[in-house]
């Protein structure tokens, strides 16, 4: 069951590696041809830049595929929701090395959300240990929310002190019910761009929590 779950991601990683093996020689031939035909330096620079962008995109795809495959394998070994959340927290730490974050679960009464796993920096990356679900704009709206300068000026109210300038609140659900949220922040100024770049895999990791939590609850 575990191998079947991770096969598509591993196959994707293998395809990325194969693409790199093919593309690098192709671009090398293009450069050699450009030299033979005496093309301008600007054209050769363009080919080099295109190669760099292509290689970077493929390496990024391979990196994300590897994290997803590893996370899925880890989740198959988890015996309760606490282990599940810690495993996904480790995946987030790998994916966004400069980030801090936390995963909070809403209790059965639906009146409080509590941090049950975190990574990077201080506990909960500045969140209060327990807060009202209505204090989170993401939970209140039911949609992911990236707060950054120049965007919405409304802050969530679940912080111990001042809110950071940039952070992401991403609700997570199971069986159609919101069970908590993933929170990500960072002191690095480029976090907004990094979160936008990684948003698809962030969503997939968050979905893994929902699927795995169908088996176990804290």
N, C-alpha and C positions, 0 to 999 in steps of 0.2 A: 504493500500500500504506500509506503513512504517513497519507494523508488518511482512508482507511477506518478505520484504527486510532483516530484522534483524533475521528472524527465523533460518536460517542455522547457523549463528554465535552463537546464544543463545543455539541451540541444541548442538553444539560443546562444549560449556562451560559446559552444563549439563552432557555431556558424560565424560568430564575430571573429574568433581566432582565425578561421579559414579565410574570411574576407580580408583580414589584415595581411595574411600570407600572400594573397593574390594581388591586392591593391598596391602594396609597396613596390613590387617589381614593375607594375604597370606605370606608376608615376615616374619611376626611374627611367623607363624607356621614353616617356614623354619628355623628360628633361634632356635626355641624350639626343632625341630628335630635334628638340628646340635648339640645342647647341649646334648641331650639324647644319640646320637651316639658318643659323645666324640670327635667331630671333632676338629682339631687344631684351635687355636685362629685366625690364618691367614685366614682360610676358613670363620669363622664367621665375620671377618672384611670385607671380600670380599662381603658377603651377605649384610652387613650393608651399604657398599659403593654403591652397586648396587641399594639398596632401596633408598638411598639418591639421586642418579642420576635420578632414575625413578620419584620420587616425585617432584624433581626440574623441570624436563622436563614437567610434567603434570601441575604443578602450573604455569609455564611459558606460556604454551598453553592456560590455563584458563585466565591468565592475558591479553594476547594479544587478545583473543576472546572477552573479556569484553570491551577492548578499541575500537575494531572495531564495536561492537554492539552499544556502546554509541555514537561513532562518526557518524554512519549511522543515528541513531535517531536524533542527533543534526542537521545533514544536511537537514533532512526533514522539519525542522522548519525555516531554513534560507531563507530569502527573496531576497538576492542579493549576488553577488560574494564576497564582502567584508566580510559578515557574514560567508560565507562558508569557506573562508581562515582562519579567526580567529578561527572557530570551529576546523579545522584540526590542526592549530597551537597548540591549547590546547591539542589535542590528542598526538601530537609529544612531548610536554612538559611532559605529563604523562608517555609516553612510554620510553623516554630517560631523566630521571630527572636531570642528570648532564650536559645536552647539552644546547647550544644556537643555534638559527637558524632563518631562514627567508624564506618567500615565495615571489618570485619576478614574476611579470607579464610583458610580452612583449607587448608594445603598438601597436596600429593598423598600425603604419608606419613600424614596424619591425626593427626600428633603435635604440630602447632603452628598457631596462628592468628596472622596478622600484619596490622597496620593498613596499609591500602593507600589509604585516603581519609579525610579528616576535614574538619570545619567548625567555626567559632567557637572562641574561646579558644586554649589551648595544644594542641599536637599530641595527638590522641587523647582530648582532654578528660580527661586523667588516667590513661588506660590505658597499660600497658606496650606497647612497640612489638610485641613478640612474647610470646605467652603460651600456656599449655596450654588446649586446648578444655575440659578438665574443670574449669578454674578459673572458668568462666562458668556460673552456675546455669541460665541460659537454654539454653545449648548442652547442658549436662548433662541437662536435663529434656526438651529438644526442643520447648519451648513458650516463648512470649513471657513475660517476667517483669518486672513493674513493682515495684521495691523502693521503698517509701516509709515514713516514720515511722508507727507504729501498725499496720503490716502485718507482713510477715516481718522478723525481725531478722537473718536470715542474709545476709551480704554475699558478693558475688563476690570472687575472690581475684586478679583481673587488674589491679589498680591499682598505680600507682607509689608512692603514699602512702596516706593515709586515704581510704576510700571516701566519696563524697558521700551525703547523706541520701536523695536521690531520683534514681533512674535507671531506664532501660528497656533491657533486653537482648532483642533480637528475632532469633531464628534465621532464616536465609534458606536456601532450598533450590532445587535445579534437578534435574529428572529424578528426583525423590523422594529426592535425597541432600542432606544439610545441607552447604552450601558455606561458611558463615560466619555473621556476625551483624551487625546494626545496633545501635549503642549510642547512647543519647541521655541527656544530663544537663543540668542548668542550676542556676545559683546562685539563680534566682528561686523563691521559696517556693511559688508556685502551679503549679509544673510538673506535679505529679501530676494536678491537674484538667485542665490543658491537654492532657496526653498522653491522658487518658481521653476528652476531647472530640474529639481528632484521631486516635484509634486506628484508625479505619477507613481513612483516607487513608494513615496510616503503614504499615498492612499492604499497601495497594495499591502504594505506592512500593517497598516491600520486595519484593513479588511481581514488580514490573517488573525488578528486578535479576536475579531467578532466570530470568525468561523471556529477557531479553537475554543473560545469560551462557551460555545454551544455544548461542549463536552463537560466542562467543569466551571463552577463558580466559586469565588473565595468564600 
